Structure formats: C-alpha cells, structure tokens
Amino acid sequence: MVRRDDRHRPSPVMERFTISLETKLADAFDELMARRGYRNRSEAVRGLLRSGASTPGPRGRRRETMTA
C-alpha cells in the first residue's frame, strides 16, 4: 500500500556494485540475512552498512556515520 505522501516523493537513486565472497562467507551472510528478516542481499547490505557505520572501529575510534 502506497501512502498518499509517498506518491510524490522521488525514488532514491541506487548505485550497483559487485563484491566477491568465499562460499562459506556467502553462506554465513545468507543465514544472517534470514535471521534478521531481510528479503534479499541488497537490503541486508544496506541495513548492515547503516547500522555498522556508527559502531566503534579499530582502536575504539568512531566510524563515520552514513545517512541515506
């Protein structure tokens, strides 16, 4: 169902990129994706990037926060 407010908003522009993963890592990612309720890998990557970008990085430094 489309809300009235959403009909006039432009869709966000998406950029496609490709990554290569070892089979075991890809399988683990798919399991994580299913546990967290993502419908596809693209949603999962976007969600993980958004949430992980504001967690402490190496040596306790804060990573940059990404917004979309």
C-alpha positions as a Markdown table, in Angstrom:
| # | Residue | x | y | z |
|---|---|---|---|---|
| 1 | Met | 0.0 | 0.0 | 0.0 |
| 2 | Val | 1.4 | 3.4 | -1.0 |
| 3 | Arg | 0.8 | 6.2 | 1.4 |
| 4 | Arg | -0.5 | 9.4 | 0.0 |
| 5 | Asp | 2.7 | 11.3 | 1.0 |
| 6 | Asp | 4.9 | 8.7 | -0.8 |
| 7 | Arg | 3.4 | 9.1 | -4.2 |
| 8 | His | 5.0 | 12.4 | -4.9 |
| 9 | Arg | 8.5 | 11.6 | -3.5 |
| 10 | Pro | 11.1 | 10.6 | -6.0 |
| 11 | Ser | 12.6 | 7.1 | -5.5 |
| 12 | Pro | 16.2 | 7.2 | -4.1 |
| 13 | Val | 18.9 | 6.7 | -6.7 |
| 14 | Met | 20.6 | 3.4 | -6.3 |
| 15 | Glu | 24.2 | 2.5 | -7.3 |
| 16 | Arg | 25.1 | -1.0 | -8.1 |
| 17 | Phe | 28.4 | -2.6 | -7.0 |
| 18 | Thr | 29.7 | -6.2 | -7.0 |
| 19 | Ile | 31.6 | -8.0 | -4.3 |
| 20 | Ser | 33.2 | -11.4 | -4.3 |
| 21 | Leu | 33.0 | -13.7 | -1.2 |
| 22 | Glu | 34.2 | -17.1 | -0.3 |
| 23 | Thr | 31.4 | -19.6 | -0.4 |
| 24 | Lys | 31.5 | -20.2 | 3.4 |
| 25 | Leu | 31.3 | -16.4 | 4.0 |
| 26 | Ala | 28.4 | -16.0 | 1.5 |
| 27 | Asp | 26.5 | -18.9 | 3.2 |
| 28 | Ala | 27.0 | -17.3 | 6.6 |
| 29 | Phe | 25.8 | -13.9 | 5.2 |
| 30 | Asp | 22.7 | -15.6 | 3.8 |
| 31 | Glu | 22.0 | -17.2 | 7.2 |
| 32 | Leu | 22.5 | -13.8 | 8.9 |
| 33 | Met | 20.2 | -12.2 | 6.3 |
| 34 | Ala | 17.5 | -14.7 | 7.0 |
| 35 | Arg | 17.8 | -14.4 | 10.8 |
| 36 | Arg | 17.4 | -10.6 | 10.6 |
| 37 | Gly | 14.5 | -10.8 | 8.3 |
| 38 | Tyr | 16.0 | -9.2 | 5.2 |
| 39 | Arg | 14.2 | -10.1 | 1.9 |
| 40 | Asn | 17.3 | -10.0 | -0.2 |
| 41 | Arg | 21.1 | -9.4 | -0.1 |
| 42 | Ser | 20.8 | -5.8 | -1.2 |
| 43 | Glu | 18.5 | -5.0 | 1.7 |
| 44 | Ala | 20.9 | -6.8 | 4.1 |
| 45 | Val | 24.0 | -5.0 | 2.8 |
| 46 | Arg | 22.2 | -1.6 | 3.1 |
| 47 | Gly | 21.0 | -2.4 | 6.6 |
| 48 | Leu | 24.3 | -3.6 | 7.8 |
| 49 | Leu | 26.2 | -0.6 | 6.3 |
| 50 | Arg | 23.8 | 1.8 | 8.0 |
| 51 | Ser | 24.0 | 0.1 | 11.4 |
| 52 | Gly | 27.7 | -0.7 | 11.3 |
| 53 | Ala | 28.8 | 2.7 | 10.2 |
| 54 | Ser | 28.2 | 4.2 | 13.6 |
| 55 | Thr | 29.8 | 1.5 | 15.7 |
| 56 | Pro | 33.4 | 1.7 | 17.1 |
| 57 | Gly | 36.0 | 0.9 | 14.5 |
| 58 | Pro | 39.6 | -0.3 | 15.1 |
| 59 | Arg | 41.3 | 1.1 | 18.2 |
| 60 | Gly | 38.0 | 2.3 | 19.6 |
| 61 | Arg | 37.6 | 5.2 | 17.1 |
| 62 | Arg | 34.1 | 6.0 | 16.0 |
| 63 | Arg | 33.5 | 5.3 | 12.3 |
| 64 | Glu | 31.8 | 7.9 | 10.1 |
| 65 | Thr | 28.0 | 7.8 | 10.2 |
| 66 | Met | 26.4 | 7.2 | 6.9 |
| 67 | Thr | 22.9 | 8.5 | 6.2 |
| 68 | Ala | 20.6 | 7.8 | 3.3 |
